[in-house]
Amino acid sequence: MTVMLRKIRLDAGLSVPALSRLSGVPVRTIEDIERKGDCRVSTAIRLADALQVTLDKLCRQEDKP
């Protein structure tokens, strides 16, 4: 989830604080998820909704070539 969250967030042109405001997930939590990759399902759902992507897209590893 680490790579995909950061990639999707940056592709959407959002900073961590902006995503925090949209999702209601604390900045520190988003930073931890981007660093470590693990989070609660409820948090992932809030982030996916804020980013307007499916939970599947958010949680999958980046596509392999």
N, CA, C and O of each residue as an XYZ file, in Angstrom:
260
protein
N       0.821     -1.192      0.000
C       0.000      0.000      0.000
C       0.866      1.256      0.000
O       0.430      2.314     -0.454
N       2.072      1.140      0.502
C       2.962      2.294      0.602
C       3.136      3.002     -0.727
O       2.908      4.207     -0.826
N       3.537      2.262     -1.746
C       3.820      2.849     -3.049
C       2.551      3.396     -3.688
O       2.550      4.496     -4.240
N       1.478      2.627     -3.611
C       0.253      3.046     -4.289
C      -0.366      4.276     -3.640
O      -0.821      5.171     -4.351
N      -0.397      4.348     -2.329
C      -0.983      5.517     -1.669
C      -0.228      6.770     -2.078
O      -0.838      7.764     -2.473
N       1.073      6.730     -1.986
C       1.885      7.902     -2.341
C       1.690      8.266     -3.819
O       1.524      9.438     -4.157
N       1.711      7.250     -4.696
C       1.565      7.502     -6.136
C       0.195      8.105     -6.450
O       0.104      9.099     -7.170
N      -0.856      7.512     -5.918
C      -2.208      8.005     -6.182
C      -2.374      9.414     -5.623
O      -2.962     10.281     -6.271
N      -1.854      9.638     -4.418
C      -1.939     10.970     -3.805
C      -1.223     12.017     -4.649
O      -1.757     13.100     -4.889
N      -0.018     11.694     -5.098
C       0.744     12.643     -5.906
C       0.107     12.844     -7.279
O       0.080     13.963     -7.792
N      -0.403     11.770     -7.877
C      -1.094     11.890     -9.168
C      -2.325     12.786     -9.059
O      -2.698     13.462    -10.018
N      -2.953     12.786     -7.883
C      -4.122     13.634     -7.652
C      -3.724     15.065     -7.292
O      -4.580     15.935     -7.128
N      -2.417     15.297     -7.171
C      -1.931     16.633     -6.847
C      -2.195     17.035     -5.403
O      -2.366     18.216     -5.099
N      -2.228     16.055     -4.523
C      -2.533     16.328     -3.120
C      -1.305     16.188     -2.228
O      -0.502     15.270     -2.391
N      -1.178     17.099     -1.301
C      -0.166     16.975     -0.259
C      -0.738     16.075      0.836
O      -1.931     15.768      0.838
N       0.103     15.663      1.747
C      -0.385     14.860      2.871
C      -1.412     15.649      3.686
O      -2.462     15.100      4.022
N      -1.145     16.930      4.019
C      -2.170     17.680      4.769
C      -3.497     17.818      4.009
O      -4.563     17.784      4.624
N      -3.440     17.973      2.694
C      -4.674     18.086      1.912
C      -5.452     16.776      1.946
O      -6.675     16.788      2.087
N      -4.762     15.651      1.819
C      -5.431     14.349      1.896
C      -6.009     14.133      3.288
O      -7.085     13.554      3.439
N      -5.303     14.592      4.287
C      -5.793     14.498      5.652
C      -7.112     15.254      5.812
O      -8.054     14.743      6.417
N      -7.177     16.450      5.277
C      -8.411     17.242      5.354
C      -9.560     16.555      4.616
O     -10.689     16.530      5.105
N      -9.268     16.001      3.444
C     -10.313     15.335      2.651
C     -10.818     14.049      3.287
O     -12.007     13.738      3.219
N      -9.919     13.316      3.897
C     -10.260     11.981      4.397
C     -10.613     11.945      5.881
O     -11.303     11.034      6.339
N     -10.138     12.937      6.625
C     -10.322     12.896      8.065
C      -9.311     12.008      8.766
O      -9.430     11.751      9.964
N      -8.317     11.537      8.025
C      -7.249     10.710      8.585
C      -6.111     11.650      9.001
O      -5.691     12.488      8.204
N      -5.610     11.525     10.228
C      -4.543     12.421     10.675
C      -3.295     12.367      9.788
O      -2.956     11.321      9.235
N      -2.626     13.505      9.664
C      -1.401     13.612      8.860
C      -0.400     12.539      9.281
O       0.166     11.848      8.434
N      -0.187     12.404     10.561
C       0.794     11.438     11.073
C       0.449     10.012     10.631
O       1.341      9.230     10.300
N      -0.823      9.683     10.625
C      -1.258      8.350     10.206
C      -0.951      8.125      8.731
O      -0.465      7.059      8.353
N      -1.232      9.118      7.900
C      -0.940      9.003      6.465
C       0.562      8.846      6.258
O       0.994      8.010      5.464
N       1.355      9.637      6.961
C       2.813      9.525      6.849
C       3.283      8.136      7.259
O       4.144      7.551      6.603
N       2.723      7.609      8.338
C       3.092      6.261      8.793
C       2.708      5.197      7.769
O       3.472      4.263      7.525
N       1.529      5.339      7.171
C       1.094      4.375      6.154
C       2.023      4.431      4.957
O       2.415      3.390      4.430
N       2.384      5.634      4.518
C       3.282      5.754      3.367
C       4.670      5.218      3.687
O       5.374      4.761      2.787
N       5.071      5.265      4.937
C       6.388      4.772      5.335
C       6.371      3.260      5.557
O       7.263      2.552      5.089
N       5.355      2.766      6.273
C       5.320      1.355      6.689
C       4.420      0.476      5.833
O       4.683     -0.716      5.671
N       3.359      1.059      5.285
C       2.485      0.312      4.397
C       1.289     -0.370      5.029
O       0.430     -0.879      4.309
N       1.204     -0.397      6.350
C       0.100     -1.084      7.005
C      -0.895     -0.085      7.575
O      -0.522      0.983      8.059
N      -2.180     -0.459      7.506
C      -3.194      0.371      8.149
C      -4.457     -0.451      8.369
O      -4.597     -1.557      7.847
N      -5.355      0.103      9.138
C      -6.646     -0.539      9.376
C      -7.490     -0.455      8.113
O      -7.329      0.457      7.303
N      -8.372     -1.397      7.962
C      -9.270     -1.405      6.807
C     -10.123     -0.136      6.801
O     -10.334      0.464      5.747
N     -10.607      0.270      7.959
C     -11.452      1.468      8.038
C     -10.692      2.713      7.577
O     -11.277      3.597      6.952
N      -9.412      2.788      7.876
C      -8.587      3.910      7.429
C      -8.383      3.853      5.926
O      -8.468      4.874      5.244
N      -8.116      2.665      5.409
C      -7.923      2.497      3.968
C      -9.189      2.896      3.203
O      -9.103      3.502      2.135
N     -10.348      2.561      3.740
C     -11.609      2.927      3.093
C     -11.756      4.442      3.046
O     -12.151      4.995      2.020
N     -11.445      5.111      4.138
C     -11.542      6.577      4.170
C     -10.587      7.217      3.157
O     -10.943      8.187      2.488
N      -9.379      6.670      3.051
C      -8.411      7.207      2.089
C      -8.861      6.939      0.654
O      -8.774      7.822     -0.199
N      -9.340      5.732      0.388
C      -9.814      5.390     -0.958
C     -10.975      6.288     -1.362
O     -11.025      6.773     -2.492
N     -11.904      6.509     -0.446
C     -13.039      7.390     -0.741
C     -12.569      8.809     -1.043
O     -13.045      9.435     -1.990
N     -11.641      9.313     -0.244
C     -11.137     10.672     -0.444
C     -10.391     10.806     -1.772
O     -10.452     11.846     -2.427
N      -9.692      9.745     -2.157
C      -8.918      9.760     -3.407
C      -9.761      9.344     -4.615
O      -9.291      9.395     -5.751
N     -10.992      8.940     -4.368
C     -11.922      8.494     -5.401
C     -11.352      7.336     -6.222
O     -11.396      7.329     -7.452
N     -10.815      6.359     -5.486
C     -10.322      5.127     -6.107
C     -10.926      3.954     -5.346
O     -11.434      4.118     -4.236
N     -10.867      2.782     -5.943
C     -11.356      1.595     -5.253
C     -10.354      1.186     -4.182
O      -9.166      1.499     -4.260
N     -10.857      0.493     -3.199
C      -9.991     -0.034     -2.154
C      -8.990     -1.006     -2.759
O      -7.836     -1.068     -2.334
N      -9.435     -1.757     -3.743
C      -8.553     -2.697     -4.426
C      -7.365     -1.979     -5.064
O      -6.224     -2.421     -4.933
N      -7.635     -0.877     -5.751
C      -6.557     -0.134     -6.398
C      -5.590      0.444     -5.364
O      -4.376      0.433     -5.568
N      -6.123      0.940     -4.275
C      -5.289      1.539     -3.242
C      -4.390      0.508     -2.570
O      -3.243      0.806     -2.240
N      -4.896     -0.685     -2.369
C      -4.178     -1.687     -1.581
C      -3.284     -2.624     -2.383
O      -2.423     -3.292     -1.810
N      -3.468     -2.683     -3.665
C      -2.644     -3.582     -4.475
C      -1.245     -3.027     -4.673
O      -1.016     -1.817     -4.657
N      -0.319     -3.957     -4.861
C       1.040     -3.552     -5.205
C       1.034     -2.974     -6.607
O       0.163     -3.298     -7.414
N       1.994     -2.127     -6.897
C       2.084     -1.536     -8.228
C       2.194     -2.641     -9.265
O       2.863     -3.651     -9.050
N       1.520     -2.431    -10.405
C       1.538     -3.449    -11.476
C       2.961     -3.758    -11.897
O       3.798     -2.866    -12.035
N       3.215     -5.050    -12.100
C       4.534     -5.475    -12.565
C       4.554     -5.429    -14.086
O       3.534     -5.696    -14.721
N       5.692     -5.098    -14.679
C       5.770     -5.032    -16.157
C       5.570     -6.373    -16.811
O       5.607     -6.474    -18.037
